[in-house]
């Protein structure tokens, strides 16, 4: 199979490949099954964030969704970089469709909630960043490849910035977001910290 090239998510929606092998070699290096699974899960999770934010921006025109959806495209490319480098076959389904059943369920729930009102949409944004931070912290512990860890830390850093943006949006409605995945102390630490220059980590 030829090396996958990094192209935009829009042209990748119809791209498909065969099943992933347990390990993949690159110049004597190997990715473990856990690392491959982590990359594939992260790819779909970033796809979910992009697609939900895209729909919410079309629905409400809220600045946070317009800005952050662009960041999510870069996050997708960040994960694809490793998949291409290690020649890992993968598939991106059409918009709104996910191979992971839990992500499919989450997408459906969040879109339904976000369509109710702008306030509910902003809650959805905070929830996505909440679960992203939680999952990335878990994935970082499951991988050993330094480059993948660095990318996941970059994504986590960006999610912290996105969380700050959505919380600012919620403050216009005097709504206090209570995290469902990360701890209250973790959220407090994020909100008490300044905007981060995540690109400096790469």
C-alpha positions in Angstrom: 0.0 0.0 0.0 1.4 3.4 -0.9 2.3 6.0 1.7 -0.7 8.1 2.8 -0.3 11.8 2.3 -1.6 14.5 4.5 -4.7 16.0 2.9 -7.6 17.9 4.2 -10.4 16.2 6.1 -12.9 17.1 3.3 -11.2 14.9 0.7 -10.6 12.2 3.3 -14.3 11.5 4.1 -14.4 9.0 1.2 -11.0 7.5 1.8 -10.8 3.9 3.1 -8.1 1.3 3.6 -7.8 -2.2 5.0 -7.6 -3.4 8.6 -4.8 -2.3 10.8 -2.0 -4.7 11.7 -0.8 -5.2 15.3 2.5 -3.5 14.8 4.0 -1.2 12.2 7.7 -0.7 11.4 9.4 2.6 10.5 13.2 2.6 10.2 13.4 -0.1 12.9 10.8 1.5 15.1 7.5 -0.1 15.9 4.1 1.1 17.0 2.3 -1.1 19.5 -1.2 -2.2 19.0 -2.2 0.2 21.8 -0.4 3.1 20.0 -2.2 2.4 16.7 -5.5 2.1 18.6 -4.8 5.4 20.3 -4.1 7.2 17.0 -7.2 5.8 15.4 -9.4 6.7 18.3 -8.0 10.2 18.5 -8.6 10.7 14.8 -12.3 10.0 15.2 -12.5 12.1 18.3 -11.0 15.1 16.5 -13.4 14.4 13.6 -16.3 14.5 16.0 -15.2 17.9 17.4 -14.7 19.4 14.0 -18.1 18.2 12.7 -20.1 19.2 15.8 -18.5 22.7 15.8 -19.1 23.1 12.1 -22.8 22.3 12.6 -23.1 24.6 15.6 -21.4 27.4 13.7 -23.8 27.0 10.8 -26.7 26.9 13.2 -25.8 29.8 15.6 -22.8 31.7 14.0 -21.1 31.8 17.4 -17.5 33.0 17.2 -16.1 30.2 19.3 -17.4 27.5 16.9 -16.1 29.3 13.9 -12.6 29.7 15.3 -12.2 26.4 17.0 -13.5 24.3 14.1 -10.4 25.5 12.1 -8.2 24.3 14.9 -9.8 20.9 14.8 -8.8 20.6 11.2 -5.2 21.1 12.2 -5.6 18.5 15.0 -6.9 15.9 12.5 -3.9 16.6 10.3 -1.6 16.2 13.4 -2.9 12.7 14.0 -2.9 11.8 10.2 0.8 12.8 10.2 1.6 9.8 12.3 -0.7 7.4 10.5 0.9 8.4 7.2 4.5 8.2 8.6 3.9 4.6 9.8 1.8 3.6 6.8 -1.2 2.7 9.0 -4.3 2.0 7.1 -7.4 3.9 8.3 -10.8 5.0 7.3 -12.7 8.3 7.7 -16.4 7.8 7.3 -18.8 10.4 5.9 -19.9 13.4 7.9 -21.7 12.4 11.1 -20.7 8.7 10.9 -18.2 7.0 13.2 -16.7 3.5 13.5 -16.6 3.8 17.3 -20.1 3.2 18.7 -19.5 5.3 21.8 -18.4 8.3 19.6 -21.4 7.8 17.4 -23.7 7.9 20.3 -22.0 11.0 21.7 -22.1 12.8 18.4 -25.9 12.2 18.1 -26.5 13.3 21.7 -24.4 16.5 21.4 -25.9 17.6 18.0 -29.4 17.2 19.4 -28.5 19.2 22.5 -26.7 21.9 20.6 -29.6 22.5 18.2 -31.8 23.6 21.1 -30.2 27.0 21.8 -26.9 28.8 21.7 -26.5 28.2 25.4 -26.9 24.5 24.9 -24.5 24.6 22.0 -21.9 26.3 24.2 -22.4 23.6 26.8 -21.8 21.0 24.1 -18.5 22.7 23.2 -17.4 22.6 26.8 -18.4 19.0 27.1 -16.4 18.0 24.0 -13.3 19.7 25.4 -13.9 18.1 28.7 -14.0 14.6 27.3 -11.1 15.4 24.9 -8.8 16.4 27.8 -9.8 13.4 29.8 -9.2 11.0 26.9 -5.9 12.5 25.9 -4.6 12.3 29.4 -5.5 8.6 29.3 -4.0 8.0 25.9 -0.7 9.7 26.8 -0.3 7.1 29.5 -0.9 4.2 27.1 1.7 5.2 24.5 5.5 5.1 24.5 6.4 6.7 21.2 7.8 10.2 22.0 6.5 11.9 18.9 3.0 10.6 19.5 3.1 11.7 23.1 4.2 15.1 22.0 1.3 15.4 19.6 -1.2 14.3 22.2 0.2 16.8 24.6 -0.2 19.5 21.9 -3.8 18.4 21.4 -4.4 18.5 25.1 -3.0 22.0 25.4 -5.2 23.2 22.6 -8.2 21.6 24.3 -7.5 23.6 27.4 -7.5 26.8 25.4 -10.8 25.7 23.7 -12.3 25.0 27.1 -11.4 28.5 28.3 -13.1 30.0 25.2 -16.3 28.0 25.7 -16.4 28.9 29.4 -16.1 32.6 28.5 -19.1 32.1 26.1 -21.1 30.4 28.9 -20.3 33.3 31.3 -22.4 35.5 29.0 -25.4 33.4 30.2 -24.1 33.4 33.8 -23.9 29.6 33.4 -21.3 27.6 35.4 -20.1 24.5 33.6 -19.6 21.5 35.9 -17.2 19.0 34.3 -18.4 15.4 33.6 -15.0 13.9 32.8 -12.1 15.8 34.2 -12.2 16.8 37.9 -13.5 20.2 39.2 -10.0 21.0 40.4 -8.6 20.3 37.0 -11.1 22.7 35.4 -10.4 25.3 38.0 -6.7 25.1 37.3 -7.3 25.5 33.6 -9.6 28.5 34.1 -7.1 30.1 36.5 -4.3 29.8 33.9 -3.6 32.1 31.0 -4.1 31.2 27.3 -1.3 28.8 26.3 1.0 28.9 23.3 0.6 25.3 22.3 2.6 25.6 19.1 5.7 26.1 21.2 5.5 22.5 22.3 5.8 21.0 18.8 
